[in-house]
Amino acid sequence: MVLDERDFAYYYTLRTEARKRVVDALNRRIKTPEHRAVWRGITLGSIDSEALKQARTEWPKFYGPNSHLGFDESWERLYYKFAATQSFFDLAIWQEYDGNKILQGMALGKPSKGKTHLTLHWIERSYAPTYFKGGILLPTLATAEEYAKLLGSERVLIKDPVDPTPFQQYGYAPFSGAIGGPARVRWLSKELNYG
């Protein structure tokens, strides 16, 4: 398959715009010194070789039976599978911490063929003691929702969440609509508001 450079640039621009919108919205809402301290040094970007390296070398140091044991496939493998779809969604959340750039979380997804929905397939956070106190779900879901709106999607889906409870506070609920795929998959959904 030959990737069209114009299509790649178009979707890259949409992903960048979605991240910018979320950062701008967060900056408008962060008013108190306490909130500024929590969110200080956070950057939203694309998954790149540096992010993949930290996911491979740093994150496993903090895996365990009481946290997370990692995915069956590496982030490198997942990323390259998703990057074959030009309109894929990717997000790396970084934080400057004691002079070091720490990977706090990553997410991957892709839209349906008709772009009626954007599905988040993979979301993972760091379990290091330096984990971002604000949590990665808010910026991850907000960025996915903005990207989905730019695509003209009707909803964002989350495929097989380990624990659906944290997503509920962001408006996600079980979804049973017909979207294809195995029947054993659990889905969460949030309808997008364009108003």
C-alpha positions as CSV (number, residue, x, y, z in Angstrom):
1,M,0.0,0.0,0.0
2,V,1.4,3.4,-1.0
3,L,0.6,6.2,1.5
4,D,-0.4,9.4,-0.2
5,E,1.8,12.2,1.3
6,R,-1.1,14.8,1.0
7,D,-3.4,12.5,3.0
8,F,-0.7,11.9,5.6
9,A,-0.1,15.6,5.9
10,Y,-3.9,16.3,6.2
11,Y,-4.5,13.9,9.0
12,Y,-1.3,14.8,10.8
13,T,-2.5,18.4,10.7
14,L,-5.9,17.3,12.1
15,R,-4.2,15.4,15.0
16,T,-2.0,18.4,15.7
17,E,-5.0,20.7,15.7
18,A,-6.9,18.4,18.1
19,R,-4.0,18.5,20.6
20,K,-3.7,22.3,20.3
21,R,-7.5,22.7,21.0
22,V,-7.2,20.6,24.2
23,V,-4.1,22.4,25.4
24,D,-5.8,25.8,24.8
25,A,-8.9,24.6,26.6
26,L,-6.9,23.3,29.6
27,N,-4.9,26.5,29.8
28,R,-8.1,28.5,29.9
29,R,-9.5,26.4,32.7
30,I,-6.4,26.1,34.9
31,K,-6.8,29.0,37.3
32,T,-5.3,28.1,40.7
33,P,-1.7,27.7,41.6
34,E,-2.4,24.2,42.7
35,H,-3.8,23.2,39.4
36,R,-1.0,24.9,37.5
37,A,1.5,22.9,39.6
38,V,-0.2,19.7,38.7
39,W,-0.3,20.4,35.0
40,R,3.1,22.1,34.8
41,G,5.3,20.6,32.1
42,I,2.6,18.6,30.3
43,T,3.0,18.3,26.5
44,L,0.7,16.4,24.1
45,G,2.4,15.1,21.0
46,S,2.7,12.3,18.5
47,I,4.0,8.9,19.3
48,D,7.6,8.9,18.1
49,S,10.8,6.9,18.5
50,E,11.5,8.5,21.9
51,A,8.0,7.6,23.2
52,L,8.3,4.0,21.9
53,K,11.8,3.7,23.5
54,Q,10.5,4.8,26.9
55,A,7.5,2.5,26.7
56,R,9.9,-0.4,26.0
57,T,12.6,0.4,28.5
58,E,11.1,2.5,31.3
59,W,7.5,1.4,31.7
60,P,8.2,-2.3,32.3
61,K,10.4,-1.4,35.4
62,F,7.1,-0.5,37.2
63,Y,4.9,-3.3,35.9
64,G,3.6,-5.8,38.5
65,P,0.7,-7.8,39.6
66,N,-0.7,-4.8,41.6
67,S,-0.4,-2.4,38.6
68,H,-0.2,-3.5,35.0
69,L,1.7,-6.4,33.3
70,G,1.9,-4.8,29.9
71,F,0.1,-5.6,26.7
72,D,0.6,-8.8,24.7
73,E,2.1,-6.8,21.8
74,S,4.7,-4.1,22.1
75,W,3.9,-0.4,21.6
76,E,6.2,-0.5,18.5
77,R,4.2,-3.3,16.9
78,L,0.9,-1.6,17.8
79,Y,2.1,1.8,16.5
80,Y,3.2,0.4,13.1
81,K,0.0,-1.5,12.7
82,F,-2.1,1.6,13.3
83,A,0.2,4.0,11.4
84,A,-0.7,2.1,8.2
85,T,-4.1,3.8,8.4
86,Q,-3.4,7.5,7.5
87,S,-6.3,8.8,9.6
88,F,-5.2,6.9,12.8
89,F,-5.2,8.6,16.2
90,D,-2.1,8.7,18.3
91,L,-1.1,10.5,21.4
92,A,1.9,10.7,23.6
93,I,1.6,12.6,26.9
94,W,4.9,13.9,28.3
95,Q,5.8,15.8,31.5
96,E,8.9,17.6,32.4
97,Y,9.8,16.3,35.9
98,D,13.0,17.2,37.7
99,G,14.6,18.2,34.4
100,N,13.7,14.9,32.7
101,K,11.1,14.3,30.0
102,I,8.9,11.5,31.3
103,L,6.4,9.6,29.2
104,Q,3.2,9.6,31.2
105,G,0.8,7.9,28.8
106,M,0.0,6.9,25.2
107,A,-3.1,6.1,23.2
108,L,-3.8,4.6,19.8
109,G,-7.0,4.4,17.8
110,K,-8.5,4.7,14.3
111,P,-11.7,5.8,12.7
112,S,-14.3,3.5,11.1
113,K,-14.2,3.4,7.3
114,G,-17.1,5.8,7.1
115,K,-15.6,7.9,9.9
116,T,-18.8,7.7,11.8
117,H,-16.8,6.8,14.9
118,L,-13.3,7.0,16.3
119,T,-12.3,4.0,18.3
120,L,-9.6,4.1,21.0
121,H,-8.0,0.6,21.0
122,W,-5.1,1.1,23.3
123,I,-4.5,3.4,26.3
124,E,-1.7,3.0,28.8
125,R,-0.2,5.1,31.5
126,S,3.1,5.0,33.4
127,Y,3.1,3.3,36.8
128,A,6.3,5.0,37.8
129,P,6.3,7.0,41.1
130,T,6.6,10.1,38.9
131,Y,3.1,9.4,37.4
132,F,1.2,12.5,36.4
133,K,-1.1,13.4,39.3
134,G,-3.8,14.8,37.0
135,G,-4.2,11.5,35.2
136,I,-4.0,10.8,31.5
137,L,-7.6,10.1,30.8
138,L,-8.8,13.7,30.6
139,P,-6.2,14.8,28.0
140,T,-6.5,11.5,26.1
141,L,-10.3,11.5,25.8
142,A,-10.5,15.2,25.2
143,T,-7.9,14.9,22.3
144,A,-9.7,11.9,20.9
145,E,-13.0,13.7,21.0
146,E,-11.6,16.8,19.3
147,Y,-10.0,14.7,16.6
148,A,-13.2,12.8,16.0
149,K,-15.1,16.1,15.6
150,L,-12.5,17.2,13.0
151,L,-13.2,14.0,11.2
152,G,-16.9,14.6,11.4
153,S,-17.5,11.5,13.5
154,E,-20.7,10.9,15.5
155,R,-19.1,9.3,18.6
156,V,-15.9,8.0,20.2
157,L,-15.7,4.4,21.2
158,I,-13.4,2.7,23.6
159,K,-12.7,-0.9,22.9
160,D,-12.5,-3.4,25.8
161,P,-11.6,-1.1,28.7
162,V,-10.0,-3.0,31.5
163,D,-12.1,-1.0,34.0
164,P,-15.0,1.0,32.5
165,T,-15.6,3.0,35.7
166,P,-13.1,5.8,35.2
167,F,-14.5,6.6,31.7
168,Q,-18.0,7.1,33.1
169,Q,-17.1,10.4,34.7
170,Y,-16.2,11.7,31.2
171,G,-19.6,10.7,29.8
172,Y,-18.8,7.3,28.4
173,A,-21.5,4.5,28.7
174,P,-21.8,0.9,27.5
175,F,-22.5,0.8,23.7
176,S,-24.4,-2.0,22.1
177,G,-24.8,-0.6,18.6
178,A,-23.8,-2.5,15.5
179,I,-20.2,-1.7,14.6
180,G,-18.8,-5.0,13.5
181,G,-16.1,-7.0,15.2
182,P,-16.3,-9.9,17.7
183,A,-19.3,-10.1,19.9
184,R,-17.2,-10.7,22.9
185,V,-15.8,-7.2,22.8
186,R,-17.1,-4.7,25.3
187,W,-17.5,-1.1,24.0
188,L,-18.0,2.2,25.7
189,S,-19.3,5.2,23.7
190,K,-19.8,8.9,23.9
191,E,-21.9,10.7,21.4
192,L,-20.3,13.9,20.3
193,N,-21.9,17.3,20.7
194,Y,-21.1,19.8,17.9
195,G,-23.1,22.7,19.6
